[in-house]
Amino acid sequence: MSYFPSWRLRTSGEVAPDERLPTGQTVVLGLQHVVAMFGSTALAPILMGFDPNTAILFSGIGTLLFFLLTGGRLPSYLGSSFAFIAVVIAATGYAGSGPNPNIGVALGGIVACGALYAAIGLAVHLSGTAWIERLMPPVVTGAIVAAIGLNLAPVAVKSLSGTGFDTAMGLVTALLVGLVAVRGRGMARRLPILIGAAIAYGLYLGLANGLGLAKPIDFARLGEAAWIGLPTFAAPIFSGPAMVLIAPVALILVAENLGHIKGIAAMTGRDYDPLIGRGFLADGLATILSGLGGGTGVTTYAENMGVMAVTRIYSTLVFVAAAGFAILLGFSPKFGALVLTLPVPVVGGLALVVFGLIAATGGRIWVQDRTDFAEARNLVTAAVALIAGAGDLTIRLGDFALGGIGTATFGAILVYHLLGAGPRQDHERGSRADRSPPGEMTPASVSDRRAALRADAMGKP
């Protein structure tokens, strides 16, 4: 079998990963995937003080790298990961608006995270995924994801705590995103961040620039920006504390990517387990490359999986077209300047929703896995991680400091495995199974279905 598929032409019905549409349709569908990933990929760098042009550029380059390393057989798009936001803000002391003055320190940590991620990918490629699933079962993954969202809560609240107008505008922005997500039709429902942000932007423009009720949007930089030009590149600075703080995000990316690949396998009816290691390795290398040039860490995107679910078009060549569009946007300073005109309260409202969704996704993981919180081991694991993350528990050893996200991540893993399944829990599990009505899911039967449920459970919001 050749390294790349032959991509047979198909003009109707479901299109498999190793099939292709006519060139024109492929290009249009690639643009649709760029639109789907745009809201999150542009928002994440803004929340960290990165250049959105640079992030978009490296998302395109990373997607092409993923395509090459997986042999063009695994349909997926790599975009900015929200898992980095909390640790980047903690490592750099970012104030929440404008360029991040300590971006180099964050980039060093992102490179370290990518290296760890790539090493995990190589290990998985050689040994399989079973050890990853044992190391981070859904109760641990859910706790870590929820802790990340809770740790970010003060960042969103701070952006909404200026004037009364700022607070109201942020809350209206959050409501608009929610309305699009709930009431939207067709593809609009897949783009709540992008559409909600656009409506809120227009509303702010009318109230601030038109009626003078708030600080007006300054379009000076937008007018000065060239249509074509280089994005703002930056070099990493390798700081030990920042690297130790940011590198553990690799564990989140592993769980996220594993869920996405399982989800794609379920949609396409194909076995992608042999490609999981290569997928991790590609994502890790793409994160390293992005960090070396000034971009954010990247991950596979659930938004693009949603597009595939709607269109039933899984051709990997569509993602080549999407990557091409992203690279073109990266070389447009005009585009980056437009994104940076987003008002602070609008960004704060978007953050309120996105960070809340991250926290809620932890609960979604538990619900879809049917995690049993009557079992003390699960309950204590989640409790420790949630409070460590929400309270930003920092452990200091000399000059070394491990922030709330790192404490929650390592704490959840260590507590879960150190506690083990004691005899009391085993007895209670058996008792509950005995009392279960006929046909009801018991913890034992849930365990048998975890592999199938994990794909959707670990998806990004």
N, C-alpha and C positions, 0 to 999 in steps of 0.2 A: 504494500500500500504506500502511495506517495505521501510526502509530508503534508502537502496542501490538498484539499479536495478538488474535484474537477468543476464544481459549481454548474450543474446542469441548468439550462434555461427553463423557467416555469412562468407562465403568464396568468395563472388564475389559481384560486384556492389557497390552501396553506402552503407556505414556502419554507422548506427545511433549511437548516444551517448550511448544508452543502449544495443548495440550489441558489439560483439568482433570478432576479427580475430584469427586464430590459433596463438599459443604462439610465434612461431618464427617470424611471420610477425609482430606481435605486438611489439616485441623487436626491430626489424629493423626500424619500423616506429617511435618508440620512439627515436632512435638514430638520425633519420632525423630531428625531432623536436629540439633536442639538437643542431644540426648543425645550424638550422635556427635561434635559439635565441642566439647562441654563440657570433656572432660579436658584437651585442649591449650589451649583458650582460657582456662581457669581457672588452669592451671599456669604459663603464660608470665608473667602479671603477678606471681604470687607469687615467681618466680625473679628478677624485676627489682625487687621491692619496691613494686609498683603495687597499687592497690585492685582486686580482682577484679570487684566490682560495676560499677565504671566501665568496665573492659575489656569485660565482657559487654554492658553497655548500648550502647557504641559499636560493638560487633560487629553488633548488631541494626540500629543506625542506618546503619552502613556497608553492610550487606546491602541495605537498602531503597534507599540511594543508588545502589548498583550496579545494582539492578533497574530503577530509573528511567532511568539513563544508557544502559543497554544495551537500552532499549525493551522490557523484560520478555521478551527472547528468549534470554538466555544463563543457564541454570540454574547458580547458584553461590552459595556462602556465604562471607562474609568473617569471619575470626577472627584472634586474636592471632598474630603471626608470631614464630617462634623465631629468625629471622635477626637480630632486634634485641637479643637477650639479651646477647651478648658485648660489643657496642659500648656498650650502655647501662651495663653493669657497669663497663666501662673508663672511660667518661666521667664517671660519678658516684662511683666508688670505693665502690660498694655492698658492704656487709659480708656479705650473704647471708641475713639474716633480719630480719623486721619491716619497717615502712614505709621507703621510700627517702627519706632526708633531702634529697637533691639531685634530686628528681624533676623540678623545673622545668627544670634543665639538659638532662636527657634529653628532655623534651617539646619543647624548642626544636630539638634535633637531629631528632626524629621529624617535626616540621613541615617542616623543611628537606628531609628525605628524601621526604616526601610531595609537596613542590613539585617536586623533581627528577623523581620518578616520574610526576607528572601531565604535566610538560613532555615527557618521553619518550613518554607516551601520545598527546599531541597530535601530536608529530612522526610517530609510527607511523601515526596515523589519516590523516595527510596524505600519507605517503610509502610506507607498507607496512612489512613486518617483515623484509625481506631483510637490511637493514643490521645489525639486532640479531643475527641469526643468524650473520652474518660476524664481528661484533665479539666475540661470546661463543660460540664453538663448544663442543661438549660437553666437550672436554678442559679448557677454561678454566672452564666452569661447574662441572664436577665437582671441580676443584681448589679453587675458592672455597668450595663447600659443605663439602667435607671439612675445609678449614682452619678453618671456623667451628666445627665440632664439636670439633676438636682444641684450639682456643683456649679452649673452654668446659670442657675436662676438669678443670682445677684447681678450678673452682667446685663441681662435683659431688663431687670427692674431699674437698674441705674440709668439706662437709656431712656426710661419713661418718667424719671423723677425730676425733670427740670422744672418747667412751668406747668400750670394747669392745662394749657393748650397742648403741651408735649404729651402729657399723660393721656388726654382725651384722644389725640391723634394716634398714639400708639395703640390704644385699645380699639379704636375704629379700624385700624389696619389689621389687627388680629381678627376682628369680627369679619372683615371683608374676605380674608383668606379662608376663614371657616365657612362662610356662605358659599364661596366658589367650590370648596371641597365637598360640601353637602348638597348644594342645589345645582351645581354645574352639570352640563350635559356633554356627553361624548368626550372629546379630547380636552375640553375646558376643565373637566373634573380632574384630569391628570396634571394640570398646571396651576394649582391653587396659589403657590407662592408667587409665580410670575404674574399672573393676572391680578391677584390681590395687591401686589406691590404697585403695579401699573395704575390701578384705580386709586389707591391711596396717594400715589405720587401726584396724580392730576388733581385730587382734592386738596392736598397741601399746597400745590402751586396756586390754585385759585384763592385759597384763604390767606396764604402768606404773601405771595407776590401780587395778587390782585387786590385783596382787601386789607393787607398790612396787619394781619392779626398775629403774625409770628415772624421769625427771622426769614427773609426771602431766600430762595434758592439762587446761588451765584452761578451763572452760566459762563463766566469769563474764561475759565479753563477749558470748557467745552468748545468755545469759539476759537481758542488759540490752538487746540489740539489738531494734529494732522490726521488725515484719513488713513494714511499708511505710515508705519514707522515701527521701531523696535519697542518691545515692552520693557519694563524696568527689571533688569536682572540684578540679583544680589548673591553674595558669596556666603557660605555657612561659616559660623564660628563654633568650634567644637569645645563647648563648656561641659565639664563633667556633670554638675548638678542638673543642667538642662537636659542632657542626654539621658540620664537615669530617669528623669521625670517623664520625658516624652516617649522613650523607646517602648515602654509597656503597652502603648496603644496598639502595638502589633498584635497583641492577643485579641483585641476587639476586632481588628481588621480580619484576622483569621476566622473568627466566628461569623462575621458579616459575610465574607466572601464564600465561606462554606455554605451558608444558608442560601446565598444567591445561586451558586452553581447547582445545588440540589433542586432549587426552584426551577431553573432552566431545564434541568433533566426531566422534571415532572411535566413541564409544558411541552417539551419536544418528544418525550417518550424515549429518550436515549440515555445510555449509561455514560456519565461524564466523570465517574470516579477516577479513571486513569489520568484525567487531565487536572485533577484538583491540585496536586503538587505543583504542576507547571503554572496553574493559575495563580497560586500563592507567590511563586517565584517571580512571575511577570509583574504582579502588583507590587511586590517588594522592590524590584529593580526600577519600576516606574516611579515609586516614591523616592528612591535614592536620587534618580535623575532630576526629579522636580525639586527636591531639596537643594541640590547642587546649583540650581539656576535661579532660585528665588520663588519657587512655586509651593503650593500646599501639598500635604500628603494626600494620596489618592486611594480610592476604593471603587469596587464595582457598584453600580447604581441601580436601586430598585425602581426609580422612575422609568428607566429604559426597559426594565422587565415589564412594567405596566404597559408600555407602548407595544411590546411584543405580544402581550396577552390580548390586547385589543385588536391588533392588526393580524395576528397569527402569521407574521412574517419574521422568520428567524435567520434569514440569510446573513452570514457574517460579513459579506461585502457591504451591506448597508452601514455597518459600523466603521468601515474604512472611509466611506463617504462622510459620515458624521465627524470622524476625526479630522478630515480635510477641512470641513467648515469651521471646526473649533480652532484649528491652526490659523486659518485666515482671520478670524476674529481676534486672535491673540496679537496679530500684527496691525491692529487698527487702534491707535491711541484715541481716536474720536469715540470709539465704543467704550474704552476704559474710562474716559472722562465723563461720559454720560452716566455710567454706573455709579461713579463717585459723587454725582450730584444728589443721590438719594438722601433725603433729610434724616437726621439722627432719630427723631421719634418714629419715623416709618421703619427704619432699620430695627429699632427697638421693638416695635410691634411684630415684625417678622420673627425676631429672635424669641419673643414671648411664645409664639406658636411652635417654632422649630425646636427650641430647647424643651418645651413641654412635651412635644411629640417624642423626643428622644427618651425622656423619663417614662412616658406612657408605654413606649415600645418594650421597656423592660417588663412591665406588667403583661403586655401582650405575649411575650415569650413564655411567661409562666402559665398564662391561661391556655394557650394553644398546646403546650406540652402537658397540661393538667398537673402542674407541680403540686405536690401534696404538702401544704403548710401545716398540717396536723403532725407532720414529722419534724421533731425538734431540730434535727440537723439542717433541714432546709430553712426553717424559720430563723435560726440563729445566723446562718450564713447570710441571708438577705438582710437581716436587721443590722448586722455589723457593717456591711458594705454600704447600705443606704445612709446611715448616720455618718460614717466616715467621709462619704462623698459630699453629702449635703452640708456638713459642718466644716468641710475642707480641713480635715484632720491632717496635720503635718508632723511627720516624724523626723527629728533632727539628730544626726550623729556627727558632731564636730561641724565641719563646713558643709556636710551633705544634708540635704533636705528632701524628703519624699512627700509631695503634696497630696491633697485629698483624693485625686483620681488614682494615683499610684497606690496609695494606701488602701483604697476601696478595691482595686483590682487584685493586688497581691493578697489582701486580707480575705476576700471572698474565696480565692483558690485555696489558701492555707487553712482557713477555718473549716471549709467543707471537707478537705481531705484529712485534716487532723482529727476531726470529730468522728469520722467514719460512721457506719451504720451500726449502732449499738443494739444489744439484745432487746431493749425496751421498744425501740423503733420497729425491729423485725416482728416482735410480738403484736404490736399495734397494727402493723401493716396486714398481718395475717387475719387479725380480728376484723378489720374493716372489710377485707376481701370476703370473709365469711358472711358479713352482714349485708353485702351489696345485693340489691335486687337482681333478678335474672336479666341479663342483657346489659346491665350497667357497666361502664368502663371502670375497671379496678386499676390500682397503681401498677400491678403486674402487666396487665394488658396494655396499659399506656406505655410502659417501657418498651414493649415490642413494637410500638408504632412511632417511637421517637424519631427514627431516621426519616420517616415520611413527613412528620410534622415540622421537623427542624428547619426545613427549607424555607417555609413561609414565616416561621416564628422568628428567625433571626434577621429578617429583612429590615432595611432602613426605612424610616417613615417617609 
